[in-house]
Amino acid sequence: MTENMLAIERIDAGPRMSAAVAYGDTVYLSGIVASDYDLDVKGQTAQILARIDELLAAAGTDKSKLLSANIWLTDIGEWAQMNEVWDPWLSPGNTPARATVEARLAAPKARVEIMVVAAR
């Protein structure tokens, strides 16, 4: 292994967590929520996906290299609406392994949270 492979890169590191952590050829994003909780699920999803694009770029990769995605919705009945934004955002032919579940989120007005892992 080279020295670079052993380096851990933290992006937007805070006292509790980092927005992203890269190790070797893998990038792990924390759960991302929207910055504007007043938006509907489609608006929140769009904000989250834009932030994911930013974080992946900062780590030297992009959505075409997604490996997995976990999606949490406060109302699983909004699954189709979330997918109206998710599906066109994806890189064609490069869909990740994915799970989507209903859950209560830490921020009461958040409607969706997405966490992804990508290769570099």
Protein Blocks (a to p, Z undefined) as FASTA:
>chain_A
ZZklmpccdehiafkbcfbdcehjbccddddddfblkbcfklmmmmmmmmmmmmmmmnop
afklcfbdcdddfblklmmmmmmmmmmmpcghiaccddddddddfblkbcbdcdddddZZ
